[in-house]
Amino acid sequence: GSLVAAVLAHSGRLDKEHLGARVGRLSRRGEVCTMINKKYSEFLPSMQSAEDLVAQVEGLASNIDLLKAGIENEVQRDLNVAVAEFTELKQQLERDTLVLSVLKKLQEFDTTIKECNSALLEKQYVPAAQQLQKARSSLRSLEARRGFELKILKALGTELTVQTQNMIYHLGEEWQKLIVWKLPPSKGSSSLEAVVLSELHLHTVPPQDEDTAVPPVAAVLQALAVLGELPSKLKDFGQLLLQYILKPLISHPSLEPVPEEQPDVFILRFRSQELALDESSPMEVFDKIKLVFEVLHKYLLNVPVEQPGEGRKEGRVTLAELLGELIWEELSDCLIHDCLVNSIPTNSSKLEQYKEVIESTEEFEKALKKMQFLKEDTTALLKYACNVDSHFANKKCQDVIMAARSLMTSEIHNTVKITPDSSIALPELPDPGSGDHLKMHSPLQNGTVDLGGEGRLSPFTLCLPTCRISCSVQQLVELAYHTLLEATASTDLCCVQLFDCVRNIFQLFYEVVPTYHRENLQKLPQLAAIHHNNCMYIAHHLLTLGHQFRYRGTSVLSNGAATFVDMVPGFRRLGMECFLAQMRVQKGEILERLSSARNFSNMDDEENYCAANKAIKQVLHQLRRLGSVWQDVLPVNVYCKAMGALLNTALAEIVTRIAALEDISAEDADRLYSLCRIMVEEGPQVFTPLLEEDKNKKYQEEVPVYVHKWMTFKELMIILQANLQEIVDQWADGKGPLAEEFSAAEVKSLIRALFQNTERRAAALARIK
């Protein structure tokens, strides 16, 4: 205050009012300072305590640093030492534990081996086998430890193998005591004589005076099951059962099982009936097989055994079930192929009787399932038996195809004569019934056909001409008719199969016959002619074969698709190609023989004349031989056309060669005329289509109809003997008979060769134009 007053007084500029205001402001500032002082006095202890806390923290931090340094320098070192010691102790513990477990397993192995030996000595096979399996488990556990291989394990494995084989040996001996086969000396034979000498002895009940001599069958079987040897024993037993009992009972109808029961053994023997059928019915076979299984089930197969790891209910299964799994597939196949297949009817009328076989098959399967030999879902036999329609069709088709193949590979030359009015041994087709369809009677109908007007066709219009065909082909066509007739009385499925089978028959003929008989068809003219007739005969029946069965039986054949017409051109072509090939061969031989005639030149030379004469006679001989082998074989019209074509070949070749000669002397002309006269006189004689000689004259007189060069040849003979004027008259300014057979150039050439160059010849040549 004094300071303020001094300042104000010194300045001299402050008045009282102004001074009062200033004093007031200073007073308020003093109050503020007083508040600050008060707050400071309150804050000071807190600050002091905070400073104390900081000092404590700094001390604590210093202590921590000292402690950390101590840990790092002393404790950490001790801790590392402790951890290393702990790890070493832990590893030592693991090694000791492992060694201990190995020693325990070795002890277990040794104990089980000893117990196995003890049980084996007492013939307690099941405990012995179980101990043996425990020993095997212990050894596997030891062998499974990686990095811990012991040399002793190899010795233990050897010991286990020895003990196992020893056990199997003892069980095998007991098995052989239980099941004794007495087989014939020639093992492996399943003939009737060998089977009759075979016996099966089952010692499944211990003898009354030796209770321990033979252990119970269940113990032996269970021990074998534990060791895993039961399947192999059963497999061997099953194969012997199949070979010496089951299969012979199926394949030998005369064989019968004869069971014999004694106090300590059951014996199964066999006997052969002297009077027996060639084939056993399925019912008889099923009864025999069922009898065998019933006695086997009673004395052996009803034993239950435990099969470890099989996943069966309660882990137990009977011996019958195990044996069934091993042999049923083979047994069922044998029953099907050697029994049921033979019982399939070959005629649809017998299908109704097959129901007895189906019922018997069902009862047979039920009996085997009751004995647990079969599983409940096994129905192979019944399915096969119930599918009789398909099997009937398959068997029928197979039999038909086999019969057809046999006919196709038989001899062609065994023939039968076919005439338009001959009666063909074909089945009498049934009445198609009422309706608007046409009524079919038989493949070959006799009588005239009414055309609706005055004109009537001959009764033989649509028939084959008289000829000879192979007996086998006639039988083949009959087989086709009978098969189609069978199809009309069958089910739709069977009908389709049989229809396809008939088509396959003819397709097989088309493929097999030309190949199988190729050599004979090429070499033998008669067989070529018969084959031609065969093909035409088949084609003739194929035209109407499908139509005849169209309105009969099932609707499968009535839809218009059941036809054979599409095969007709192929068969006609097959027959014609074979016969034409033979014709080409014969024509080649004729031309080859005529080639030795020395071109018919210089006939005044005796040697040339003899050669030409020989060639002519050889050709005629060839034609006579062909005429004889084709006689009564080919249809008359085909015969005449074939012989006419061959004779025409010879005549055309002779005409060509003579017309090509440049110089023909009078002597040459006479000799050529004599040679031609031989052909004219003897040529018609080769036309002998019929066996009756007097009936062949008609065809011999008609030779010019079938030999196109006949008149040409006759005109050539006239030229060889005529003079110039006669030749000119025959020409008749290009309107005569000579002009119809020869051209002007050919006639002029012959005139120049026959006549010398004179004015008369020149005049004659001038008129030939």
C-alpha positions, 0 to 999 in steps of 0.5 A: 500500500505504501508502495502504491501511495508513493508511486501515486504521490510521485506522479502527481497525476492521480486524483482521489477518485482515480486512486480509489478505483485503483485501490478497489482493483488491487483489493480484489487482486488481493482476494484472488491471491488469498484464494491461490495461497489457500489452494496452494496450501491444499495442493502442497501435501498432495505434491509432496506425497506424489514426490514421495511416491516417485522416490519409492518407484525409482527405488523399486525400479532400482531393485528390479534392475538388481533382481533382473541382473541377479536372475540373468546371472545366477537363476537363469543358469540354474534353470537351464541346468534344471531343464536339461536334467528334467529332459534327460530324466524324461527320456530315461523314463520313456526308455525304461517304459518302452523296455518294460513294455517290450519285456511285458510283451516278451513275457506274454509271448513266452507265457502264451507259447507255454500255455499253448503247448500245455493245451495242445498236449491235453488236446484242448485245441481251441484254447491252444489256438487262442493262445497261439493267436495271442502270441501272434498278436504280441509278436506283431506289436513288437514288430510294429515298434519303429527304431526298436529292432531286436534280433530276438524277434526273428527267433520268436517269429520262427518259434511262432511259425513252428508252433503254428505248423505243429498245431495245424498238423495236429488239427489236420490229423484230427480232421482226417480222423473225423472225415475219411474219404475212401477213393478209388486208386485212380484219383481224379476220375469222376467216371461211374465206375470210380464213383461207385467205389467211393465212400465218405466216412464221418466220425463225428461222434466219439466211439463209446469205448474211447471217449478221448480218442477223437475230440468233438468236431466243434473243437477241431473246427473252431480251432481251425477257424481261429487259425484261419485254416478252416476255409482251406480245409472246407475248400478241399472237402468241397472239391472232393464233395463236388467231384465224387458225390454231387457232380456224379449224381447230376451227370449219372442218372443211374447213380444213387446215394446209399446212407448207412448209420452206425454207432460211431460213424456215418457212411455214405456209399453209392450204387448204380442201377442197371436200368436207368434213363439216359437223363435224370429229371431235375426232380430226381437230381434235386432229391438225391442232392438234398439227401446228401446235404441232409445227412451232411447237415446232420452229422457235420454241417450244423456245427457253429463256429466263430469267424473273427472279423467276418461281421456276421451276427453274433460272430457265429456261422454254421459250417453249412453256410461256409461250405455253401459260399465255397461250392454253391456257385460251381454246383449251381452252374453244374445243375443248370448246364447238366440238368436244367438245360436238358429238361428245357422242352424242345416243343412249346406244347410241353412248356406247361409240363415244365411247371413241375420242374419250377416247383421242384426247384423252389422246394430244393432251394427252400430246403438248402436255405433251411439248412443254412447252406444258401443265403435267403437272397440266393435264387440262381436256380429258381430264376433260371427255371422260371425263365423257361420261355427264354431258355426254351427259345434259346435251346430251340434256336441252338438246336435249330442252328446246329441241325441247319449247320449239319445239313449245310455241311452234308454232301450235296450230291444226295438229291431228291427230285422236285416236280410241280405236282410233287408233295413236299413234306412240310407241316400242315399249317393251322387254319388262321381263323375267322376274319377278312384275312386270306386263308393259307393252306400250304406252301405249294397249292395245286389247282388253277387260279381264277383271275376273275375272268375267262382266263385261267392260269396253269396250276403250275404257274407259280411252281418250281420246274422239275429239277433235282435239289439236295436232300439236305436243302429240302430238309433245311426248308422243312426245318424252317417251316417247322420252326416258324410253326413252333413260333406261332404257338409261342409267346411274343418273346419266343416268337421273335427269337425263333423268327430271327433264328429262321432268318439266321438259318438262311443267312448261315446257308448264304455264308457257309455253303459257298465256302465249305463246298467251294472246291467241289463247286468249282471242280464238279459241274453237277454239284454246281448245277445242284447248288444252283437248284438249291438256291432257287428252291430256297428263294422260291420258298422265301417269297411266301414263307413270311406271308404264310405265317402272317396271320397265325399265332402272335401279333408279332408276325402280323405287323408285316415285318416278318418277311423273307422277301429281302433275302430272295435276290441274294439267293438267286444271285448266289445260285446264278453266280456259282453256275455262271462261274462253272459255265465260264470254266466249261467255255474256257475248256472248249476254247482251249480244245479248239485252240489245238485245231491249228486255226483250221488252216491247210486241211489238205495236210493230214496232220492238221486235219487230224488235229482239227478232227480231234479238237472237234471230237473232244468238244463234243465229248465234253458237251456229252459229258456235261449233258449226262451230269446235268441230265435230270438235274437242271430244269429243262429250260436251264439245261437247254440254255446252258448246253446251247450257250456252250455249243454256241461257243464252239460253233462261234469259235469255228466260224470265226477261225474259218472266216479268218482264213485267207486261202481255202483250197477245194480239198480244204473246203471239203475237209472243213465241210466234213468237220462242220457236218460232224458238229451239225450231226452230233451237236444236237445229240448232246441235248438230253435233258430227260432220262427218257431218250424218246422225249429228248428228240423234241429238244434236239430239234429245237437246237436252233432256238438255243444256239444263236450261231446255228444258222450262221454255222449252217450258212458257212457249210453252204458257202464251203460247198457252193459255187459263186452263183449259189453264193450270190443267190444266197445273198440275194442282194442283201435280203437272203439267208446268207445276208442275215448271218454274215456281213458283206465283208465276211462273205467277200473274204470267204469268196476270195479265200475259196475262189481264184481271181477271175472275172466271174469272182470279180462279178460275184464280189461286185454283187455282194454289197 
